[in-house]
Amino acid sequence: MSYESRFKSLEIDELFKVILALETEEDCYRFFEDVCTINEIQSIAQRLHVAKLLYEHKTYNEVEEITKASTATISRVNKCLMYGADGYRRILEKR
């Protein structure tokens, strides 16, 4: 791994290995329903949707209208797209 996260730990490494082992959408639903609250899952999904729309050059107003995300969330996601670790960008380019 050439990228070194500031949050790297053995526990997080194990979490990511488990996530990478999930093979189906059903596996994902079952795992994340056990690990996260529904609000946490919905928040992550909303952030990804916001990132997708910003990546497609939608305006803040369009993103807010489509996703119902707060301007704070939109701004935070945009900051990650602009200055983050390229996590959103890398996954969006694969889709």
N, CA, C and O atoms as a Tinker XYZ file with bonds, in Angstrom:
   380  protein
     1  N      0.851000   -1.171000    0.000000    73     2
     2  CA     0.000000    0.000000    0.000000    64     1     3
     3  C      0.893000    1.229000    0.000000    63     2     4     5
     4  O      1.703000    1.411000    0.909000    81     3
     5  N      0.751000    2.067000   -1.009000    73     3     6
     6  CA     1.597000    3.250000   -1.089000    64     5     7
     7  C      1.032000    4.421000   -0.307000    63     6     8     9
     8  O      1.772000    5.340000    0.044000    81     7
     9  N     -0.256000    4.407000   -0.030000    73     7    10
    10  CA    -0.876000    5.479000    0.741000    64     9    11
    11  C     -0.862000    5.100000    2.212000    63    10    12    13
    12  O     -1.271000    3.998000    2.578000    81    11
    13  N     -0.399000    5.995000    3.041000    73    11    14
    14  CA    -0.384000    5.756000    4.484000    64    13    15
    15  C     -1.382000    6.677000    5.164000    63    14    16    17
    16  O     -1.174000    7.889000    5.228000    81    15
    17  N     -2.454000    6.110000    5.666000    73    15    18
    18  CA    -3.500000    6.873000    6.341000    64    17    19
    19  C     -3.029000    7.335000    7.709000    63    18    20    21
    20  O     -2.231000    6.671000    8.370000    81    19
    21  N     -3.539000    8.487000    8.115000    73    19    22
    22  CA    -3.260000    8.979000    9.469000    64    21    23
    23  C     -3.987000    8.148000   10.515000    63    22    24    25
    24  O     -3.653000    8.205000   11.698000    81    23
    25  N     -4.973000    7.379000   10.087000    73    23    26
    26  CA    -5.798000    6.608000   11.015000    64    25    27
    27  C     -5.440000    5.123000   11.038000    63    26    28    29
    28  O     -6.125000    4.334000   11.689000    81    27
    29  N     -4.401000    4.743000   10.353000    73    27    30
    30  CA    -4.042000    3.333000   10.227000    64    29    31
    31  C     -3.851000    2.678000   11.589000    63    30    32    33
    32  O     -3.173000    3.202000   12.472000    81    31
    33  N     -4.476000    1.510000   11.724000    73    31    34
    34  CA    -4.293000    0.704000   12.934000    64    33    35
    35  C     -4.577000   -0.751000   12.583000    63    34    36    37
    36  O     -5.148000   -1.039000   11.531000    81    35
    37  N     -4.187000   -1.651000   13.446000    73    35    38
    38  CA    -4.440000   -3.066000   13.204000    64    37    39
    39  C     -5.940000   -3.352000   13.162000    63    38    40    41
    40  O     -6.392000   -4.159000   12.349000    81    39
    41  N     -6.714000   -2.701000   14.028000    73    39    42
    42  CA    -8.159000   -2.915000   14.063000    64    41    43
    43  C     -8.821000   -2.441000   12.760000    63    42    44    45
    44  O     -9.701000   -3.115000   12.226000    81    43
    45  N     -8.392000   -1.283000   12.258000    73    43    46
    46  CA    -8.954000   -0.775000   11.009000    64    45    47
    47  C     -8.511000   -1.644000    9.838000    63    46    48    49
    48  O     -9.300000   -1.901000    8.928000    81    47
    49  N     -7.258000   -2.101000    9.847000    73    47    50
    50  CA    -6.806000   -3.039000    8.813000    64    49    51
    51  C     -7.718000   -4.262000    8.777000    63    50    52    53
    52  O     -8.118000   -4.707000    7.701000    81    51
    53  N     -8.045000   -4.803000    9.937000    73    51    54
    54  CA    -8.906000   -5.981000   10.013000    64    53    55
    55  C    -10.308000   -5.672000    9.481000    63    54    56    57
    56  O    -10.889000   -6.476000    8.752000    81    55
    57  N    -10.846000   -4.512000    9.844000    73    55    58
    58  CA   -12.156000   -4.104000    9.334000    64    57    59
    59  C    -12.149000   -4.064000    7.810000    63    58    60    61
    60  O    -13.049000   -4.609000    7.171000    81    59
    61  N    -11.147000   -3.426000    7.227000    73    59    62
    62  CA   -11.088000   -3.305000    5.773000    64    61    63
    63  C    -10.910000   -4.658000    5.099000    63    62    64    65
    64  O    -11.462000   -4.882000    4.021000    81    63
    65  N    -10.153000   -5.563000    5.708000    73    63    66
    66  CA   -10.010000   -6.911000    5.145000    64    65    67
    67  C    -11.353000   -7.634000    5.140000    63    66    68    69
    68  O    -11.676000   -8.347000    4.190000    81    67
    69  N    -12.137000   -7.446000    6.209000    73    67    70
    70  CA   -13.468000   -8.057000    6.271000    64    69    71
    71  C    -14.366000   -7.464000    5.187000    63    70    72    73
    72  O    -15.081000   -8.197000    4.503000    81    71
    73  N    -14.331000   -6.135000    5.028000    73    71    74
    74  CA   -15.155000   -5.488000    4.000000    64    73    75
    75  C    -14.765000   -5.994000    2.612000    63    74    76    77
    76  O    -15.633000   -6.260000    1.782000    81    75
    77  N    -13.478000   -6.124000    2.362000    73    75    78
    78  CA   -13.026000   -6.625000    1.059000    64    77    79
    79  C    -13.446000   -8.077000    0.816000    63    78    80    81
    80  O    -13.516000   -8.516000   -0.332000    81    79
    81  N    -13.723000   -8.822000    1.886000    73    79    82
    82  CA   -14.145000  -10.214000    1.754000    64    81    83
    83  C    -15.637000  -10.346000    1.447000    63    82    84    85
    84  O    -16.091000  -11.427000    1.071000    81    83
    85  N    -16.402000   -9.273000    1.600000    73    83    86
    86  CA   -17.829000   -9.329000    1.291000    64    85    87
    87  C    -17.991000   -9.543000   -0.206000    63    86    88    89
    88  O    -17.395000   -8.829000   -1.012000    81    87
    89  N    -18.802000  -10.533000   -0.574000    73    87    90
    90  CA   -18.891000  -10.904000   -1.989000    64    89    91
    91  C    -20.174000  -10.472000   -2.673000    63    90    92    93
    92  O    -20.189000  -10.292000   -3.891000    81    91
    93  N    -21.239000  -10.302000   -1.927000    73    91    94
    94  CA   -22.522000   -9.983000   -2.549000    64    93    95
    95  C    -23.150000   -8.769000   -1.863000    63    94    96    97
    96  O    -22.755000   -8.374000   -0.766000    81    95
    97  N    -24.135000   -8.199000   -2.543000    73    95    98
    98  CA   -24.875000   -7.095000   -1.945000    64    97    99
    99  C    -25.566000   -7.566000   -0.662000    63    98   100   101
   100  O    -25.643000   -6.820000    0.313000    81    99
   101  N    -26.064000   -8.797000   -0.666000    73    99   102
   102  CA   -26.696000   -9.337000    0.546000    64   101   103
   103  C    -25.684000   -9.429000    1.684000    63   102   104   105
   104  O    -26.002000   -9.087000    2.822000    81   103
   105  N    -24.460000   -9.889000    1.386000    73   103   106
   106  CA   -23.409000   -9.925000    2.411000    64   105   107
   107  C    -23.205000   -8.532000    3.003000    63   106   108   109
   108  O    -23.080000   -8.374000    4.217000    81   107
   109  N    -23.174000   -7.528000    2.132000    73   107   110
   110  CA   -22.976000   -6.147000    2.578000    64   109   111
   111  C    -24.115000   -5.692000    3.480000    63   110   112   113
   112  O    -23.878000   -5.131000    4.550000    81   111
   113  N    -25.346000   -5.931000    3.053000    73   111   114
   114  CA   -26.490000   -5.549000    3.882000    64   113   115
   115  C    -26.411000   -6.210000    5.248000    63   114   116   117
   116  O    -26.577000   -5.547000    6.272000    81   115
   117  N    -26.158000   -7.516000    5.268000    73   115   118
   118  CA   -26.125000   -8.243000    6.537000    64   117   119
   119  C    -25.013000   -7.717000    7.455000    63   118   120   121
   120  O    -25.231000   -7.494000    8.646000    81   119
   121  N    -23.826000   -7.525000    6.887000    73   119   122
   122  CA   -22.696000   -7.062000    7.695000    64   121   123
   123  C    -22.934000   -5.646000    8.219000    63   122   124   125
   124  O    -22.805000   -5.393000    9.416000    81   123
   125  N    -23.280000   -4.728000    7.319000    73   123   126
   126  CA   -23.419000   -3.338000    7.737000    64   125   127
   127  C    -24.618000   -3.126000    8.656000    63   126   128   129
   128  O    -24.578000   -2.244000    9.514000    81   127
   129  N    -25.685000   -3.913000    8.499000    73   127   130
   130  CA   -26.808000   -3.816000    9.429000    64   129   131
   131  C    -26.396000   -4.241000   10.834000    63   130   132   133
   132  O    -26.924000   -3.724000   11.819000    81   131
   133  N    -25.464000   -5.172000   10.930000    73   131   134
   134  CA   -24.973000   -5.591000   12.247000    64   133   135
   135  C    -23.968000   -4.606000   12.829000    63   134   136   137
   136  O    -23.927000   -4.404000   14.043000    81   135
   137  N    -23.160000   -3.996000   11.975000    73   135   138
   138  CA   -22.060000   -3.152000   12.440000    64   137   139
   139  C    -22.467000   -1.699000   12.647000    63   138   140   141
   140  O    -21.976000   -1.044000   13.566000    81   139
   141  N    -23.349000   -1.196000   11.814000    73   139   142
   142  CA   -23.712000    0.226000   11.833000    64   141   143
   143  C    -25.183000    0.411000   12.188000    63   142   144   145
   144  O    -25.988000   -0.515000   12.081000    81   143
   145  N    -25.511000    1.611000   12.609000    73   143   146
   146  CA   -26.916000    1.961000   12.751000    64   145   147
   147  C    -27.456000    2.297000   11.363000    63   146   148   149
   148  O    -26.685000    2.571000   10.443000    81   147
   149  N    -28.766000    2.276000   11.216000    73   147   150
   150  CA   -29.359000    2.627000    9.931000    64   149   151
   151  C    -29.009000    4.072000    9.563000    63   150   152   153
   152  O    -28.792000    4.377000    8.391000    81   151
   153  N    -28.956000    4.952000   10.552000    73   151   154
   154  CA   -28.582000    6.348000   10.279000    64   153   155
   155  C    -27.155000    6.462000    9.763000    63   154   156   157
   156  O    -26.878000    7.273000    8.879000    81   155
   157  N    -26.247000    5.658000   10.303000    73   155   158
   158  CA   -24.862000    5.680000    9.829000    64   157   159
   159  C    -24.778000    5.202000    8.376000    63   158   160   161
   160  O    -24.078000    5.798000    7.558000    81   159
   161  N    -25.498000    4.127000    8.069000    73   159   162
   162  CA   -25.499000    3.611000    6.700000    64   161   163
   163  C    -26.094000    4.647000    5.745000    63   162   164   165
   164  O    -25.549000    4.895000    4.670000    81   163
   165  N    -27.205000    5.242000    6.143000    73   163   166
   166  CA   -27.848000    6.249000    5.296000    64   165   167
   167  C    -26.953000    7.471000    5.108000    63   166   168   169
   168  O    -26.917000    8.041000    4.018000    81   167
   169  N    -26.237000    7.880000    6.143000    73   167   170
   170  CA   -25.323000    9.028000    6.034000    64   169   171
   171  C    -24.185000    8.745000    5.069000    63   170   172   173
   172  O    -23.830000    9.598000    4.254000    81   171
   173  N    -23.616000    7.564000    5.155000    73   171   174
   174  CA   -22.537000    7.185000    4.239000    64   173   175
   175  C    -23.053000    7.147000    2.807000    63   174   176   177
   176  O    -22.400000    7.648000    1.892000    81   175
   177  N    -24.231000    6.551000    2.616000    73   175   178
   178  CA   -24.823000    6.475000    1.276000    64   177   179
   179  C    -25.111000    7.872000    0.734000    63   178   180   181
   180  O    -24.885000    8.147000   -0.444000    81   179
   181  N    -25.608000    8.748000    1.595000    73   179   182
   182  CA   -25.898000   10.121000    1.160000    64   181   183
   183  C    -24.611000   10.841000    0.763000    63   182   184   185
   184  O    -24.586000   11.541000   -0.250000    81   183
   185  N    -23.550000   10.680000    1.540000    73   183   186
   186  CA   -22.275000   11.325000    1.202000    64   185   187
   187  C    -21.752000   10.829000   -0.143000    63   186   188   189
   188  O    -21.235000   11.613000   -0.939000    81   187
   189  N    -21.885000    9.543000   -0.393000    73   187   190
   190  CA   -21.442000    9.002000   -1.675000    64   189   191
   191  C    -22.276000    9.577000   -2.810000    63   190   192   193
   192  O    -21.738000    9.900000   -3.869000    81   191
   193  N    -23.580000    9.710000   -2.602000    73   191   194
   194  CA   -24.450000   10.300000   -3.620000    64   193   195
   195  C    -24.056000   11.755000   -3.876000    63   194   196   197
   196  O    -23.989000   12.192000   -5.025000    81   195
   197  N    -23.797000   12.497000   -2.806000    73   195   198
   198  CA   -23.347000   13.888000   -2.932000    64   197   199
   199  C    -22.046000   13.941000   -3.729000    63   198   200   201
   200  O    -21.901000   14.766000   -4.632000    81   199
   201  N    -21.108000   13.067000   -3.397000    73   199   202
   202  CA   -19.824000   13.044000   -4.106000    64   201   203
   203  C    -20.023000   12.763000   -5.590000    63   202   204   205
   204  O    -19.388000   13.388000   -6.439000    81   203
   205  N    -20.905000   11.826000   -5.895000    73   203   206
   206  CA   -21.170000   11.480000   -7.295000    64   205   207
   207  C    -21.705000   12.695000   -8.053000    63   206   208   209
   208  O    -21.270000   12.980000   -9.169000    81   207
   209  N    -22.641000   13.399000   -7.444000    73   207   210
   210  CA   -23.231000   14.558000   -8.111000    64   209   211
   211  C    -22.219000   15.693000   -8.262000    63   210   212   213
   212  O    -22.163000   16.337000   -9.310000    81   211
   213  N    -21.427000   15.940000   -7.231000    73   211   214
   214  CA   -20.388000   16.974000   -7.333000    64   213   215
   215  C    -19.354000   16.595000   -8.391000    63   214   216   217
   216  O    -18.882000   17.451000   -9.139000    81   215
   217  N    -19.009000   15.328000   -8.451000    73   215   218
   218  CA   -18.060000   14.829000   -9.445000    64   217   219
   219  C    -18.602000   15.046000  -10.857000    63   218   220   221
   220  O    -17.842000   15.242000  -11.806000    81   219
   221  N    -19.939000   15.008000  -10.977000    73   219   222
   222  CA   -20.599000   15.265000  -12.267000    64   221   223
   223  C    -20.826000   16.764000  -12.498000    63   222   224   225
   224  O    -21.532000   17.156000  -13.427000    81   223
   225  N    -20.224000   17.586000  -11.650000    73   223   226
   226  CA   -20.255000   19.049000  -11.773000    64   225   227
   227  C    -21.628000   19.666000  -11.521000    63   226   228   229
   228  O    -21.948000   20.717000  -12.076000    81   227
   229  N    -22.436000   19.020000  -10.689000    73   227   230
   230  CA   -23.698000   19.627000  -10.280000    64   229   231
   231  C    -23.398000   20.753000   -9.293000    63   230   232   233
   232  O    -22.394000   20.704000   -8.583000    81   231
   233  N    -24.256000   21.757000   -9.247000    73   231   234
   234  CA   -24.074000   22.866000   -8.310000    64   233   235
   235  C    -24.501000   22.430000   -6.911000    63   234   236   237
   236  O    -25.194000   21.428000   -6.739000    81   235
   237  N    -24.070000   23.208000   -5.918000    73   235   238
   238  CA   -24.486000   22.937000   -4.540000    64   237   239
   239  C    -26.006000   22.909000   -4.448000    63   238   240   241
   240  O    -26.573000   22.035000   -3.793000    81   239
   241  N    -26.671000   23.865000   -5.103000    73   239   242
   242  CA   -28.136000   23.919000   -5.044000    64   241   243
   243  C    -28.767000   22.670000   -5.655000    63   242   244   245
   244  O    -29.730000   22.132000   -5.109000    81   243
   245  N    -28.241000   22.217000   -6.762000    73   243   246
   246  CA   -28.764000   21.000000   -7.391000    64   245   247
   247  C    -28.550000   19.789000   -6.474000    63   246   248   249
   248  O    -29.445000   18.961000   -6.302000    81   247
   249  N    -27.367000   19.704000   -5.899000    73   247   250
   250  CA   -27.047000   18.579000   -5.014000    64   249   251
   251  C    -27.958000   18.596000   -3.793000    63   250   252   253
   252  O    -28.471000   17.558000   -3.374000    81   251
   253  N    -28.153000   19.783000   -3.229000    73   251   254
   254  CA   -29.018000   19.918000   -2.057000    64   253   255
   255  C    -30.451000   19.495000   -2.391000    63   254   256   257
   256  O    -31.095000   18.797000   -1.607000    81   255
   257  N    -30.941000   19.913000   -3.542000    73   255   258
   258  CA   -32.305000   19.585000   -3.953000    64   257   259
   259  C    -32.469000   18.085000   -4.193000    63   258   260   261
   260  O    -33.470000   17.495000   -3.787000    81   259
   261  N    -31.500000   17.481000   -4.842000    73   259   262
   262  CA   -31.579000   16.055000   -5.185000    64   261   263
   263  C    -31.418000   15.167000   -3.957000    63   262   264   265
   264  O    -32.177000   14.215000   -3.777000    81   263
   265  N    -30.434000   15.472000   -3.111000    73   263   266
   266  CA   -30.070000   14.574000   -2.006000    64   265   267
   267  C    -30.693000   14.952000   -0.672000    63   266   268   269
   268  O    -30.763000   14.125000    0.238000    81   267
   269  N    -31.146000   16.190000   -0.548000    73   267   270
   270  CA   -31.649000   16.732000    0.724000    64   269   271
   271  C    -30.545000   16.802000    1.785000    63   270   272   273
   272  O    -30.828000   16.900000    2.979000    81   271
   273  N    -29.290000   16.750000    1.341000    73   271   274
   274  CA   -28.157000   16.877000    2.257000    64   273   275
   275  C    -28.011000   18.325000    2.690000    63   274   276   277
   276  O    -28.380000   19.243000    1.957000    81   275
   277  N    -27.476000   18.519000    3.875000    73   275   278
   278  CA   -27.227000   19.876000    4.356000    64   277   279
   279  C    -26.079000   20.493000    3.574000    63   278   280   281
   280  O    -25.251000   19.788000    2.997000    81   279
   281  N    -26.042000   21.818000    3.563000    73   279   282
   282  CA   -24.929000   22.486000    2.879000    64   281   283
   283  C    -23.607000   22.159000    3.570000    63   282   284   285
   284  O    -22.558000   22.139000    2.925000    81   283
   285  N    -23.651000   21.905000    4.866000    73   283   286
   286  CA   -22.429000   21.517000    5.587000    64   285   287
   287  C    -21.910000   20.173000    5.073000    63   286   288   289
   288  O    -20.706000   20.006000    4.876000    81   287
   289  N    -22.812000   19.222000    4.857000    73   287   290
   290  CA   -22.410000   17.914000    4.327000    64   289   291
   291  C    -21.869000   18.058000    2.915000    63   290   292   293
   292  O    -20.840000   17.473000    2.577000    81   291
   293  N    -22.557000   18.830000    2.095000    73   291   294
   294  CA   -22.109000   19.035000    0.715000    64   293   295
   295  C    -20.730000   19.675000    0.699000    63   294   296   297
   296  O    -19.857000   19.264000   -0.066000    81   295
   297  N    -20.538000   20.667000    1.531000    73   295   298
   298  CA   -19.248000   21.353000    1.615000    64   297   299
   299  C    -18.149000   20.402000    2.083000    63   298   300   301
   300  O    -17.040000   20.425000    1.549000    81   299
   301  N    -18.448000   19.577000    3.066000    73   299   302
   302  CA   -17.463000   18.626000    3.595000    64   301   303
   303  C    -17.056000   17.618000    2.521000    63   302   304   305
   304  O    -15.873000   17.318000    2.355000    81   303
   305  N    -18.046000   17.101000    1.795000    73   303   306
   306  CA   -17.747000   16.145000    0.728000    64   305   307
   307  C    -16.941000   16.822000   -0.376000    63   306   308   309
   308  O    -15.989000   16.242000   -0.899000    81   307
   309  N    -17.318000   18.035000   -0.726000    73   307   310
   310  CA   -16.577000   18.764000   -1.755000    64   309   311
   311  C    -15.132000   18.995000   -1.332000    63   310   312   313
   312  O    -14.214000   18.879000   -2.144000    81   311
   313  N    -14.936000   19.320000   -0.068000    73   311   314
   314  CA   -13.569000   19.510000    0.449000    64   313   315
   315  C    -12.764000   18.219000    0.296000    63   314   316   317
   316  O    -11.587000   18.252000   -0.065000    81   315
   317  N    -13.408000   17.083000    0.575000    73   315   318
   318  CA   -12.718000   15.799000    0.398000    64   317   319
   319  C    -12.395000   15.544000   -1.067000    63   318   320   321
   320  O    -11.320000   15.037000   -1.388000    81   319
   321  N    -13.319000   15.891000   -1.956000    73   319   322
   322  CA   -13.053000   15.722000   -3.391000    64   321   323
   323  C    -11.890000   16.590000   -3.848000    63   322   324   325
   324  O    -11.084000   16.178000   -4.682000    81   323
   325  N    -11.811000   17.788000   -3.297000    73   323   326
   326  CA   -10.774000   18.738000   -3.710000    64   325   327
   327  C     -9.421000   18.475000   -3.043000    63   326   328   329
   328  O     -8.380000   18.550000   -3.696000    81   327
   329  N     -9.438000   18.171000   -1.751000    73   327   330
   330  CA    -8.190000   18.134000   -0.977000    64   329   331
   331  C     -7.983000   16.856000   -0.171000    63   330   332   333
   332  O     -7.012000   16.755000    0.580000    81   331
   333  N     -8.872000   15.887000   -0.313000    73   331   334
   334  CA    -8.807000   14.684000    0.511000    64   333   335
   335  C     -7.828000   13.651000   -0.011000    63   334   336   337
   336  O     -6.899000   13.959000   -0.757000    81   335
   337  N     -8.062000   12.429000    0.402000    73   335   338
   338  CA    -7.172000   11.313000    0.079000    64   337   339
   339  C     -7.517000   10.653000   -1.252000    63   338   340   341
   340  O     -6.975000    9.597000   -1.578000    81   339
   341  N     -8.421000   11.272000   -2.028000    73   339   342
   342  CA    -8.861000   10.761000   -3.329000    64   341   343
   343  C     -9.699000    9.486000   -3.235000    63   342   344   345
   344  O     -9.856000    8.775000   -4.227000    81   343
   345  N    -10.234000    9.194000   -2.056000    73   343   346
   346  CA   -11.074000    8.009000   -1.891000    64   345   347
   347  C    -12.336000    8.076000   -2.719000    63   346   348   349
   348  O    -12.669000    7.125000   -3.428000    81   347
   349  N    -13.050000    9.202000   -2.636000    73   347   350
   350  CA   -14.260000    9.348000   -3.451000    64   349   351
   351  C    -13.914000    9.266000   -4.931000    63   350   352   353
   352  O    -14.540000    8.518000   -5.682000    81   351
   353  N    -12.927000   10.027000   -5.340000    73   351   354
   354  CA   -12.564000   10.096000   -6.753000    64   353   355
   355  C    -12.198000    8.712000   -7.300000    63   354   356   357
   356  O    -12.624000    8.342000   -8.394000    81   355
   357  N    -11.419000    7.963000   -6.549000    73   355   358
   358  CA   -10.986000    6.645000   -7.014000    64   357   359
   359  C    -12.169000    5.698000   -7.200000    63   358   360   361
   360  O    -12.215000    4.939000   -8.167000    81   359
   361  N    -13.125000    5.745000   -6.269000    73   359   362
   362  CA   -14.267000    4.843000   -6.394000    64   361   363
   363  C    -15.214000    5.313000   -7.488000    63   362   364   365
   364  O    -15.792000    4.489000   -8.197000    81   363
   365  N    -15.384000    6.629000   -7.637000    73   363   366
   366  CA   -16.278000    7.154000   -8.674000    64   365   367
   367  C    -15.733000    6.895000  -10.079000    63   366   368   369
   368  O    -16.506000    6.699000  -11.018000    81   367
   369  N    -14.437000    6.893000  -10.224000    73   367   370
   370  CA   -13.838000    6.629000  -11.530000    64   369   371
   371  C    -13.964000    5.154000  -11.925000    63   370   372   373
   372  O    -13.843000    4.814000  -13.102000    81   371
   373  N    -14.204000    4.289000  -10.952000    73   371   374
   374  CA   -14.384000    2.859000  -11.241000    64   373   375
   375  C    -15.804000    2.518000  -11.658000    63   374   376   377
   376  O    -16.054000    1.435000  -12.186000    81   375
   377  N    -16.736000    3.434000  -11.427000    73   375   378
   378  CA   -18.153000    3.155000  -11.702000    64   377   379
   379  C    -18.524000    3.495000  -13.107000    63   378   380
   380  O    -19.677000    3.320000  -13.500000    81   379
